[in-house]
Every structure is written in C-alpha cells, then in structure tokens.
Amino acid sequence: MVLELWGAMPVRLSMRNKGSLAGEQLGKRETNFLASLFFFLTTCFLIPILLLENELTNRSKKMRVDWTKAQIIEYAKKHLPWIAQKTNMNWNGIVPDIKIMTNKELAKEAQGEGCFMAFCPQEQSLWMQLDEVNSLNWFKSAIIHELVHYLQYQNGKGAKPRDGLMALMLNEEEAYNTQACFLWEKMGIDPSEHNLSEKGIKIGILLSTMGATGMMKENA
C-alpha cells in the first residue's frame, strides 16, 4: 500500500529512504526464505514421525458423533459471539455453510489423510466428517477452531498461500490458541488432554499449515 502511494506521488525519495525500503524488502525475503526452509525440513523429517506417533496414540480412541447439520449450525450461532470477542473480530450474524462428508470424501477434498474438519475459503463453508472423531469434547473445540478461520476471512485476515507461510501459520496460531482457550474457559478441560499443550499447538500449526496450503492451491 505504501509503495503504491509513493509511486503515484510526485515526490523524490532520499537515498536514505531508498536504502531503508530496500532493507525492509530484503528482511521480508529473508524471513520468508527461513520460514520456507524450516517448513521444508519439518515436512520431510519431523512431520512423518509426529504423524506416526499421533496415529499410534489415538488409533483406539475413534468414535462417531451423531450430530445433525442443524445442531452444528445452532452450536456455531451460540459460540460465534464468544469467538468474535476473544479474537477482537466482528461477526455479521451469518453462519458458514456446513458440509458433512464421509472420511474418504473429506480426505480427498482437503488434500490430507487424517483430516476430519476444514474451512474452505473458496466456498465459505465448513467441511467435516463425523465417523472418526477422537472425542465429543474435542469435536466441539475443533468447530471453534474452524469458526476462527471463518471470521478471519470475514474480517479480511484470512491468509492464502501467496501471502507466505508466516501468514498462514499466524492464522493457525490464533485458531489453535482460541480452541485451547475455549476448552479451558467454556468447558473446564485442560487443553493438554486433547493434544493442545504448548508443544501440541506448535505441531498442529505445522500440520494445518501444510494441509491448508495444499487445499487452497487445489481449489484456487
């Protein structure tokens, strides 16, 4: 925005300002490069190990949630005001569309095995499967997570792959922290019981960023 304004105004930049601007641009490129390198190394080496550990831990804990689309919509209506207040975002009173899919359908659409819920910005809809869920409490908190993403896009904060990995990761960080806060404040549950300890949130941010990148590119 600032660069566009400078380019349109009949003002000469001093060499000091040019140097400062170049330094800022270089700093941004270095930040994005380091983020990309970290993301690549994590994806190649750390993520497969964490996925295996998570699968072995949760393999025997899957359950089906018998919620209807109408119940999910009412749940969203009830908690969107709280989410908006916690994240300092605005809610216009509209609930995103809800699409209930099978496990295989969601894995295909969201470009990720093991995904059971996702927000699709292109359709402004919340996708979910109800067949293999860790627990009802975790399911409820995961809806909160995806509704944070919904509000991010409604408020012009939703990141896309072209915005860079750091922007995507910041969106995920806000969603995971709000999810953990919901478990603690609204349900009286220690977030670490649902893999939302400090370590768990960091792992979730990496996994979700990787999944969001693939899904958004596929549906762009």
TIDO-507708 format. One record per atom (N, C-alpha, C): residue in three letters; x, y, z. Coordinates in steps of 0.001 Angstrom, whole numbers. Layout:
N
BATI   r       x       y       z
BATI ALA       X       Y       Z
...
***
This chain:
220
BATI   r       x       y       z
BATI MET     835   -1208       0
BATI MET       0       0       0
BATI MET     865    1252       0
BATI VAL    1862    1290     860
BATI VAL    2740    2458     927
BATI VAL    3517    2613    -353
BATI LEU    4014    1519    -922
BATI LEU    4774    1583   -2166
BATI LEU    3917    2123   -3298
BATI GLU    2667    1739   -3384
BATI GLU    1775    2231   -4428
BATI GLU    1566    3742   -4285
BATI LEU    1421    4193   -3049
BATI LEU    1222    5623   -2840
BATI LEU    2470    6402   -3217
BATI TRP    3631    5906   -2827
BATI TRP    4877    6588   -3185
BATI TRP    5042    6648   -4690
BATI GLY    4691    5573   -5391
BATI GLY    4851    5539   -6839
BATI GLY    3921    6521   -7532
BATI ALA    2781    6849   -6914
BATI ALA    1805    7737   -7548
BATI ALA    2065    9201   -7222
BATI MET    2854    9489   -6201
BATI MET    3070   10868   -5770
BATI MET    4333   11432   -6409
BATI PRO    4306   12716   -6834
BATI PRO    5480   13355   -7444
BATI PRO    6489   13774   -6388
BATI VAL    7035   12795   -5659
BATI VAL    7984   13072   -4587
BATI VAL    9218   12212   -4798
BATI ARG   10404   12790   -4649
BATI ARG   11647   12038   -4779
BATI ARG   12030   11484   -3420
BATI LEU   12353   10195   -3397
BATI LEU   12808    9588   -2154
BATI LEU   14289    9875   -1980
BATI SER   14687   10162    -769
BATI SER   16108   10347    -487
BATI SER   16806    9003    -550
BATI MET   18115    9009    -712
BATI MET   18882    7767    -748
BATI MET   18714    7010     555
BATI ARG   18558    7718    1655
BATI ARG   18379    7058    2951
BATI ARG   17060    6281    2975
BATI ASN   15998    6919    2469
BATI ASN   14706    6245    2433
BATI ASN   14723    5051    1503
BATI LYS   15410    5198     347
BATI LYS   15527    4076    -583
BATI LYS   16256    2912      65
BATI GLY   17322    3244     785
BATI GLY   18071    2190    1464
BATI GLY   17245    1516    2536
BATI SER   16463    2325    3255
BATI SER   15606    1760    4294
BATI SER   14562     841    3692
BATI LEU   13963    1267    2559
BATI LEU   12950     459    1892
BATI LEU   13546    -841    1375
BATI ALA   14739    -730     778
BATI ALA   15400   -1936     278
BATI ALA   15716   -2894    1413
BATI GLY   16122   -2322    2562
BATI GLY   16415   -3171    3715
BATI GLY   15191   -3894    4219
BATI GLU   14051   -3189    4221
BATI GLU   12805   -3823    4662
BATI GLU   12420   -4965    3730
BATI GLN   12553   -4716    2399
BATI GLN   12201   -5754    1428
BATI GLN   13119   -6959    1571
BATI LEU   14423   -6687    1778
BATI LEU   15374   -7783    1958
BATI LEU   15048   -8570    3217
BATI GLY   14681   -7856    4279
BATI GLY   14331   -8530    5525
BATI GLY   13131   -9438    5354
BATI LYS   12120   -8970    4601
BATI LYS   10934   -9789    4362
BATI LYS   11289  -11032    3566
BATI ARG   12172  -10875    2532
BATI ARG   12574  -12030    1728
BATI ARG   13330  -13039    2567
BATI GLU   14212  -12545    3461
BATI GLU   14964  -13448    4323
BATI GLU   14029  -14195    5273
BATI THR   13033  -13470    5813
BATI THR   12073  -14110    6722
BATI THR   11291  -15200    6014
BATI ASN   10815  -14898    4792
BATI ASN   10062  -15900    4038
BATI ASN   10939  -17082    3648
BATI PHE   12219  -16815    3331
BATI PHE   13129  -17911    2977
BATI PHE   13361  -18827    4161
BATI LEU   13615  -18233    5340
BATI LEU   13850  -19040    6532
BATI LEU   12608  -19840    6908
BATI ALA   11443  -19197    6763
BATI ALA   10199  -19906    7059
BATI ALA   10005  -21069    6102
BATI SER   10303  -20849    4820
BATI SER   10153  -21906    3814
BATI SER   11130  -23048    4074
BATI LEU   12376  -22703    4448
BATI LEU   13371  -23728    4731
BATI LEU   12958  -24550    5943
BATI PHE   12519  -23880    6991
BATI PHE   12071  -24582    8191
BATI PHE   10883  -25481    7880
BATI PHE    9959  -24967    7079
BATI PHE    8763  -25726    6718
BATI PHE    9146  -26971    5912
BATI PHE   10111  -26825    4980
BATI PHE   10551  -27943    4163
BATI PHE   11197  -29027    5012
BATI LEU   12105  -28627    5895
BATI LEU   12792  -29602    6739
BATI LEU   11819  -30297    7680
BATI THR   10871  -29522    8207
BATI THR    9873  -30102    9106
BATI THR    8999  -31105    8369
BATI THR    8570  -30737    7161
BATI THR    7701  -31609    6370
BATI THR    8394  -32910    6012
BATI CYS    9674  -32834    5669
BATI CYS   10414  -34017    5208
BATI CYS   10812  -34954    6344
BATI PHE   11128  -34400    7508
BATI PHE   11713  -35233    8554
BATI PHE   10860  -35337    9831
BATI LEU   10350  -34211   10317
BATI LEU    9666  -34236   11603
BATI LEU    8206  -34676   11492
BATI ILE    7496  -34178   10487
BATI ILE    6070  -34451   10361
BATI ILE    5757  -35939   10260
BATI PRO    6458  -36726    9409
BATI PRO    6140  -38159    9350
BATI PRO    6255  -38862   10695
BATI ILE    7250  -38485   11498
BATI ILE    7424  -39089   12815
BATI ILE    6275  -38711   13738
BATI LEU    5888  -37434   13718
BATI LEU    4807  -36965   14580
BATI LEU    3468  -37578   14176
BATI LEU    3251  -37732   12874
BATI LEU    2013  -38342   12399
BATI LEU    1903  -39787   12868
BATI LEU    3013  -40525   12792
BATI LEU    3014  -41911   13237
BATI LEU    2748  -41995   14734
BATI GLU    3405  -41117   15500
BATI GLU    3199  -41100   16951
BATI GLU    1751  -40799   17287
BATI ASN    1167  -39806   16597
BATI ASN    -219  -39426   16850
BATI ASN   -1184  -40545   16484
BATI GLU    -917  -41229   15370
BATI GLU   -1792  -42315   14925
BATI GLU   -1765  -43477   15912
BATI LEU    -581  -43814   16402
BATI LEU    -468  -44911   17363
BATI LEU   -1159  -44566   18676
BATI THR   -1085  -43266   19054
BATI THR   -1694  -42838   20313
BATI THR   -3210  -42841   20243
BATI ASN   -3762  -42406   19102
BATI ASN   -5202  -42185   19002
BATI ASN   -5964  -43277   18262
BATI ARG   -5276  -44316   17817
BATI ARG   -5906  -45335   16987
BATI ARG   -7116  -45963   17662
BATI SER   -7056  -46164   18967
BATI SER   -8137  -46856   19667
BATI SER   -9166  -45891   20260
BATI LYS   -9074  -44597   19930
BATI LYS   -9934  -43611   20573
BATI LYS  -10992  -43025   19637
BATI LYS  -11159  -43584   18450
BATI LYS  -12086  -43010   17498
BATI LYS  -13535  -43332   17851
BATI MET  -14421  -42357   17566
BATI MET  -15843  -42553   17817
BATI MET  -16632  -41790   16756
BATI ARG  -17923  -42086   16663
BATI ARG  -18794  -41367   15749
BATI ARG  -19614  -40342   16526
BATI VAL  -19771  -39158   15946
BATI VAL  -20585  -38098   16536
BATI VAL  -21902  -38026   15781
BATI ASP  -23001  -38223   16479
BATI ASP  -24317  -38232   15841
BATI ASP  -24980  -36858   15916
BATI TRP  -24317  -35871   15329
BATI TRP  -24885  -34531   15256
BATI TRP  -25465  -34302   13867
BATI THR  -26590  -33585   13810
BATI THR  -27161  -33222   12524
BATI THR  -26584  -31876   12076
BATI LYS  -26821  -31551   10814
BATI LYS  -26375  -30263   10293
BATI LYS  -27010  -29118   11073
BATI ALA  -28287  -29274   11427
BATI ALA  -28992  -28231   12183
BATI ALA  -28370  -28017   13562
BATI GLN  -27937  -29103   14206
BATI GLN  -27296  -28984   15517
BATI GLN  -25966  -28246   15421
BATI ILE  -25214  -28526   14372
BATI ILE  -23916  -27870   14189
BATI ILE  -24109  -26385   13930
BATI ILE  -25123  -26029   13148
BATI ILE  -25416  -24617   12870
BATI ILE  -25800  -23882   14153
BATI GLU  -26642  -24500   14977
BATI GLU  -27043  -23878   16236
BATI GLU  -25852  -23713   17175
BATI TYR  -24958  -24704   17176
BATI TYR  -23753  -24637   18009
BATI TYR  -22880  -23465   17557
BATI ALA  -22750  -23302   16236
BATI ALA  -21952  -22200   15701
BATI ALA  -22565  -20850   16073
BATI LYS  -23877  -20729   15933
BATI LYS  -24560  -19479   16287
BATI LYS  -24337  -19122   17752
BATI LYS  -24352  -20126   18587
BATI LYS  -24206  -19903   20021
BATI LYS  -22825  -19377   20381
BATI HIS  -21787  -19877   19702
BATI HIS  -20422  -19571   20127
BATI HIS  -19685  -18548   19265
BATI LEU  -20216  -18182   18114
BATI LEU  -19540  -17177   17286
BATI LEU  -19395  -15829   17990
BATI PRO  -20376  -15370   18776
BATI PRO  -20165  -14107   19507
BATI PRO  -18988  -14184   20480
BATI TRP  -18828  -15331   21159
BATI TRP  -17707  -15500   22081
BATI TRP  -16375  -15483   21314
BATI ILE  -16331  -16156   20176
BATI ILE  -15107  -16182   19360
BATI ILE  -14753  -14775   18903
BATI ALA  -15747  -14038   18434
BATI ALA  -15508  -12680   17957
BATI ALA  -14941  -11808   19078
BATI GLN  -15476  -11974   20286
BATI GLN  -14997  -11188   21427
BATI GLN  -13565  -11563   21799
BATI LYS  -13259  -12848   21784
BATI LYS  -11925  -13314   22167
BATI LYS  -10854  -12909   21162
BATI THR  -11203  -12847   19899
BATI THR  -10223  -12575   18847
BATI THR  -10262  -11130   18348
BATI ASN  -11131  -10322   18951
BATI ASN  -11284   -8922   18523
BATI ASN  -11662   -8819   17044
BATI MET  -12536   -9720   16609
BATI MET  -13048   -9674   15241
BATI MET  -14552   -9424   15280
BATI ASN  -15107   -9055   14143
BATI ASN  -16538   -8789   14040
BATI ASN  -17254   -9987   13421
BATI TRP  -18487  -10215   13872
BATI TRP  -19335  -11260   13283
BATI TRP  -20609  -10607   12764
BATI ASN  -20969  -10901   11513
BATI ASN  -22125  -10264   10882
BATI ASN  -23433  -11021   11096
BATI GLY  -23403  -12041   11942
BATI GLY  -24625  -12790   12232
BATI GLY  -24887  -13948   11293
BATI ILE  -24023  -14116   10290
BATI ILE  -24195  -15197    9315
BATI ILE  -23315  -16382    9688
BATI VAL  -23871  -17587    9597
BATI VAL  -23133  -18821    9899
BATI VAL  -22671  -19447    8585
BATI PRO  -21453  -19978    8522
BATI PRO  -20989  -20602    7268
BATI PRO  -21808  -21841    6930
BATI ASP  -21821  -22179    5651
BATI ASP  -22486  -23398    5218
BATI ASP  -21769  -24603    5822
BATI ILE  -22521  -25639    6153
BATI ILE  -21952  -26851    6735
BATI ILE  -22087  -28000    5735
BATI LYS  -20980  -28652    5435
BATI LYS  -20996  -29804    4535
BATI LYS  -20478  -31028    5290
BATI ILE  -21340  -32016    5467
BATI ILE  -20947  -33252    6134
BATI ILE  -20581  -34283    5076
BATI MET  -19374  -34826    5178
BATI MET  -18850  -35766    4188
BATI MET  -18431  -37065    4868
BATI THR  -18121  -38062    4047
BATI THR  -17502  -39272    4578
BATI THR  -16028  -38991    4813
BATI ASN  -15375  -39890    5541
BATI ASN  -13952  -39741    5814
BATI ASN  -13142  -39646    4528
BATI LYS  -13432  -40520    3572
BATI LYS  -12687  -40554    2308
BATI LYS  -12936  -39299    1482
BATI GLU  -14180  -38832    1464
BATI GLU  -14509  -37629     702
BATI GLU  -13760  -36417    1239
BATI LEU  -13716  -36296    2551
BATI LEU  -13037  -35149    3154
BATI LEU  -11533  -35224    2922
BATI ALA  -10964  -36417    3044
BATI ALA   -9526  -36584    2809
BATI ALA   -9171  -36162    1380
BATI LYS  -10044  -36487     438
BATI LYS   -9812  -36115    -959
BATI LYS   -9952  -34614   -1164
BATI GLU  -11020  -34023    -634
BATI GLU  -11273  -32598    -828
BATI GLU  -10254  -31720    -106
BATI ALA   -9886  -32125    1105
BATI ALA   -8979  -31314    1910
BATI ALA   -7517  -31635    1656
BATI GLN   -7240  -32587     760
BATI GLN   -5870  -32942     392
BATI GLN   -5049  -33403    1589
BATI GLY   -5664  -34203    2465
BATI GLY   -4902  -34664    3617
BATI GLY   -5546  -35827    4328
BATI GLU   -4816  -36933    4457
BATI GLU   -5305  -38064    5238
BATI GLU   -5343  -37682    6714
BATI GLY   -6359  -38156    7407
BATI GLY   -6455  -37882    8834
BATI GLY   -7181  -36588    9156
BATI CYS   -7499  -35800    8129
BATI CYS   -8251  -34563    8353
BATI CYS   -9711  -34913    8606
BATI PHE  -10320  -34287    9624
BATI PHE  -11734  -34568    9869
BATI PHE  -12579  -33299    9858
BATI MET  -11919  -32151    9752
BATI MET  -12660  -30896    9678
BATI MET  -11794  -29844    9008
BATI ALA  -12413  -29000    8164
BATI ALA  -11649  -27967    7478
BATI ALA  -12574  -26838    7070
BATI PHE  -12011  -25625    6964
BATI PHE  -12770  -24489    6449
BATI PHE  -12311  -24212    5035
BATI CYS  -13252  -24165    4101
BATI CYS  -12933  -23905    2698
BATI CYS  -13251  -22446    2373
BATI PRO  -12229  -21579    2236
BATI PRO  -12494  -20158    1988
BATI PRO  -13163  -19894     647
BATI GLN  -12869  -20735    -363
BATI GLN  -13465  -20516   -1677
BATI GLN  -14985  -20639   -1632
BATI GLU  -15486  -21553    -820
BATI GLU  -16931  -21776    -715
BATI GLU  -17546  -21132     528
BATI GLN  -16693  -20584    1404
BATI GLN  -17154  -20055    2691
BATI GLN  -17968  -21109    3441
BATI SER  -17455  -22343    3438
BATI SER  -18176  -23446    4075
BATI SER  -17261  -24247    4986
BATI LEU  -17870  -24882    5956
BATI LEU  -17161  -25723    6917
BATI LEU  -17391  -27176    6545
BATI TRP  -16311  -27904    6251
BATI TRP  -16386  -29309    5872
BATI TRP  -16053  -30163    7089
BATI MET  -16765  -31262    7255
BATI MET  -16433  -32160    8361
BATI MET  -16939  -33570    8099
BATI GLN  -16277  -34524    8744
BATI GLN  -16768  -35898    8780
BATI GLN  -17025  -36254   10236
BATI LEU  -18012  -37093   10478
BATI LEU  -18436  -37404   11837
BATI LEU  -18135  -38844   12242
BATI ASP  -17512  -39624   11354
BATI ASP  -17349  -41058   11591
BATI ASP  -16176  -41416   12491
BATI GLU  -15083  -40645   12421
BATI GLU  -13874  -40979   13182
BATI GLU  -13372  -39748   13921
BATI VAL  -13921  -39529   15108
BATI VAL  -13594  -38368   15924
BATI VAL  -12969  -38841   17234
BATI ASN  -11973  -38105   17710
BATI ASN  -11285  -38517   18937
BATI ASN  -12205  -38527   20141
BATI SER  -13010  -37472   20297
BATI SER  -13964  -37396   21405
BATI SER  -14953  -36289   21099
BATI LEU  -16085  -36274   21797
BATI LEU  -17093  -35243   21571
BATI LEU  -16576  -33867   21979
BATI ASN  -15854  -33798   23091
BATI ASN  -15325  -32505   23544
BATI ASN  -14318  -31939   22544
BATI TRP  -13482  -32808   22017
BATI TRP  -12501  -32347   21033
BATI TRP  -13212  -31905   19756
BATI PHE  -14254  -32615   19368
BATI PHE  -15059  -32253   18200
BATI PHE  -15649  -30852   18371
BATI LYS  -16196  -30586   19547
BATI LYS  -16779  -29273   19813
BATI LYS  -15725  -28167   19715
BATI SER  -14543  -28435   20278
BATI SER  -13489  -27416   20246
BATI SER  -12935  -27225   18840
BATI ALA  -12949  -28284   18030
BATI ALA  -12463  -28178   16657
BATI ALA  -13383  -27305   15806
BATI ILE  -14675  -27351   16088
BATI ILE  -15601  -26449   15393
BATI ILE  -15234  -24999   15707
BATI ILE  -14893  -24735   16967
BATI ILE  -14459  -23388   17355
BATI ILE  -13233  -22974   16539
BATI HIS  -12281  -23874   16392
BATI HIS  -11062  -23621   15619
BATI HIS  -11408  -23181   14198
BATI GLU  -12276  -23939   13531
BATI GLU  -12609  -23628   12141
BATI GLU  -13440  -22360   12031
BATI LEU  -14253  -22069   13041
BATI LEU  -15016  -20822   13023
BATI LEU  -14108  -19609   13175
BATI VAL  -12966  -19777   13841
BATI VAL  -11970  -18700   13886
BATI VAL  -11496  -18392   12470
BATI HIS  -11206  -19447   11685
BATI HIS  -10798  -19233   10298
BATI HIS  -11896  -18534    9499
BATI TYR  -13143  -18917    9753
BATI TYR  -14268  -18280    9081
BATI TYR  -14282  -16777    9359
BATI LEU  -14124  -16405   10618
BATI LEU  -14120  -14987   10977
BATI LEU  -12891  -14266   10429
BATI GLN  -11759  -14974   10346
BATI GLN  -10564  -14351    9771
BATI GLN  -10839  -13899    8339
BATI TYR  -11510  -14737    7565
BATI TYR  -11824  -14364    6186
BATI TYR  -12909  -13295    6130
BATI GLN  -13871  -13354    7043
BATI GLN  -14917  -12338    7081
BATI GLN  -14347  -10966    7446
BATI ASN  -13247  -10966    8189
BATI ASN  -12637   -9712    8639
BATI ASN  -11405   -9308    7826
BATI GLY  -11195   -9968    6700
BATI GLY  -10070   -9611    5836
BATI GLY   -8716  -10053    6344
BATI LYS   -8702  -11022    7280
BATI LYS   -7434  -11501    7851
BATI LYS   -7041  -12887    7329
BATI GLY   -7892  -13493    6539
BATI GLY   -7625  -14854    6080
BATI GLY   -6438  -14916    5141
BATI ALA   -5447  -15735    5484
BATI ALA   -4231  -15838    4683
BATI ALA   -4392  -16873    3576
BATI LYS   -3737  -16615    2451
BATI LYS   -3698  -17523    1313
BATI LYS   -2248  -17905    1055
BATI PRO   -1987  -18997     318
BATI PRO    -596  -19418      75
BATI PRO     291  -18312    -477
BATI ARG    -270  -17430   -1322
BATI ARG     555  -16356   -1892
BATI ARG    1005  -15342    -841
BATI ASP     340  -15347     327
BATI ASP     719  -14431    1401
BATI ASP    1950  -14914    2166
BATI GLY    2361  -16154    1922
BATI GLY    3542  -16694    2581
BATI GLY    3215  -17593    3754
BATI LEU    4172  -18420    4121
BATI LEU    3969  -19400    5181
BATI LEU    3740  -18746    6542
BATI MET    4431  -17635    6788
BATI MET    4288  -16987    8091
BATI MET    2853  -16516    8302
BATI ALA    2222  -15975    7260
BATI ALA     844  -15510    7373
BATI ALA    -103  -16671    7658
BATI LEU     103  -17797    6965
BATI LEU    -723  -18981    7197
BATI LEU    -540  -19502    8620
BATI MET     700  -19512    9075
BATI MET     984  -20032   10411
BATI MET     400  -19120   11503
BATI LEU     406  -17818   11280
BATI LEU    -186  -16901   12253
BATI LEU   -1696  -17113   12354
BATI ASN   -2342  -17372   11208
BATI ASN   -3780  -17690   11229
BATI ASN   -4032  -18947   12046
BATI GLU   -3203  -19971   11832
BATI GLU   -3381  -21226   12565
BATI GLU   -3095  -21043   14054
BATI GLU   -2108  -20228   14371
BATI GLU   -1781  -19989   15780
BATI GLU   -2973  -19371   16508
BATI GLU   -3626  -18393   15878
BATI GLU   -4795  -17768   16504
BATI GLU   -5925  -18774   16689
BATI ALA   -6123  -19638   15683
BATI ALA   -7201  -20628   15763
BATI ALA   -6937  -21656   16852
BATI TYR   -5710  -22161   16936
BATI TYR   -5380  -23159   17962
BATI TYR   -5433  -22563   19370
BATI ASN   -4942  -21345   19531
BATI ASN   -4975  -20720   20855
BATI ASN   -6409  -20455   21312
BATI THR   -7272  -20065   20372
BATI THR   -8677  -19848   20714
BATI THR   -9356  -21167   21060
BATI GLN   -9010  -22210   20327
BATI GLN   -9551  -23546   20613
BATI GLN   -9155  -23994   22017
BATI ALA   -7887  -23810   22365
BATI ALA   -7408  -24191   23699
BATI ALA   -8090  -23357   24776
BATI CYS   -8255  -22069   24509
BATI CYS   -8918  -21180   25464
BATI CYS  -10373  -21611   25675
BATI PHE  -11034  -22035   24609
BATI PHE  -12421  -22499   24705
BATI PHE  -12516  -23730   25608
BATI LEU  -11617  -24678   25412
BATI LEU  -11625  -25881   26252
BATI LEU  -11483  -25516   27725
BATI TRP  -10594  -24572   28013
BATI TRP  -10305  -24224   29404
BATI TRP  -11422  -23363   30019
BATI GLU  -11830  -22317   29294
BATI GLU  -12783  -21357   29863
BATI GLU  -14228  -21818   29804
BATI LYS  -14630  -22412   28705
BATI LYS  -16045  -22755   28500
BATI LYS  -16385  -24181   28920
BATI MET  -15390  -25080   28898
BATI MET  -15669  -26478   29192
BATI MET  -14961  -26983   30434
BATI GLY  -14036  -26181   30978
BATI GLY  -13313  -26595   32171
BATI GLY  -12398  -27783   31955
BATI ILE  -11841  -27897   30757
BATI ILE  -10988  -29036   30393
BATI ILE   -9567  -28543   30131
BATI ASP   -8595  -29249   30652
BATI ASP   -7191  -28939   30389
BATI ASP   -6914  -29199   28912
BATI PRO   -6495  -28187   28138
BATI PRO   -6254  -28378   26706
BATI PRO   -5244  -29485   26392
BATI SER   -4303  -29728   27318
BATI SER   -3290  -30756   27063
BATI SER   -3907  -32147   26978
BATI GLU   -5117  -32321   27526
BATI GLU   -5795  -33608   27421
BATI GLU   -6227  -33899   25987
BATI HIS   -6243  -32867   25154
BATI HIS   -6644  -33015   23754
BATI HIS   -5523  -32572   22819
BATI ASN   -4282  -32870   23223
BATI ASN   -3102  -32561   22419
BATI ASN   -2957  -31076   22115
BATI LEU   -3425  -30227   23019
BATI LEU   -3307  -28794   22809
BATI LEU   -2447  -28146   23887
BATI SER   -1390  -28868   24284
BATI SER    -355  -28272   25125
BATI SER     446  -27318   24238
BATI GLU    1415  -26636   24802
BATI GLU    2245  -25726   24001
BATI GLU    2903  -26484   22842
BATI LYS    3421  -27673   23128
BATI LYS    4037  -28494   22091
BATI LYS    2996  -28948   21077
BATI GLY    1840  -29370   21572
BATI GLY     791  -29845   20680
BATI GLY     303  -28770   19733
BATI ILE     207  -27539   20225
BATI ILE    -234  -26430   19375
BATI ILE     785  -26168   18272
BATI LYS    2058  -26213   18602
BATI LYS    3095  -25988   17590
BATI LYS    3035  -27059   16500
BATI ILE    2837  -28300   16910
BATI ILE    2708  -29393   15940
BATI ILE    1472  -29182   15077
BATI GLY     364  -28800   15726
BATI GLY    -871  -28558   14993
BATI GLY    -737  -27446   13977
BATI ILE     -31  -26383   14335
BATI ILE     181  -25269   13410
BATI ILE     903  -25746   12158
BATI LEU    1950  -26553   12339
BATI LEU    2715  -27058   11192
BATI LEU    1861  -27963   10306
BATI LEU    1150  -28888   10927
BATI LEU     325  -29819   10157
BATI LEU    -794  -29091    9419
BATI SER   -1451  -28167   10101
BATI SER   -2570  -27452    9500
BATI SER   -2111  -26519    8383
BATI THR    -950  -25892    8567
BATI THR    -416  -25023    7521
BATI THR    -114  -25832    6266
BATI MET     470  -27005    6459
BATI MET     766  -27880    5326
BATI MET    -519  -28291    4614
BATI GLY   -1541  -28645    5383
BATI GLY   -2807  -29050    4787
BATI GLY   -3517  -27902    4103
BATI ALA   -3512  -26721    4728
BATI ALA   -4177  -25563    4159
BATI ALA   -3534  -25145    2841
BATI THR   -2199  -25249    2770
BATI THR   -1501  -24882    1544
BATI THR   -1945  -25764     383
BATI GLY   -2010  -27055     615
BATI GLY   -2423  -27974    -438
BATI GLY   -3873  -27787    -835
BATI MET   -4763  -27619     143
BATI MET   -6185  -27481    -141
BATI MET   -6483  -26203    -896
BATI MET   -5872  -25099    -494
BATI MET   -6161  -23817   -1145
BATI MET   -5646  -23788   -2574
BATI LYS   -4474  -24383   -2819
BATI LYS   -3940  -24412   -4180
BATI LYS   -4826  -25258   -5073
BATI GLU   -5322  -26376   -4534
BATI GLU   -6164  -27277   -5308
BATI GLU   -7483  -26619   -5686
BATI ASN   -8001  -25762   -4798
BATI ASN   -9310  -25166   -5007
BATI ASN   -9225  -23700   -5465
BATI ALA   -8022  -23268   -5796
BATI ALA   -7852  -21858   -6213
BATI ALA   -8525  -21594   -7558
***
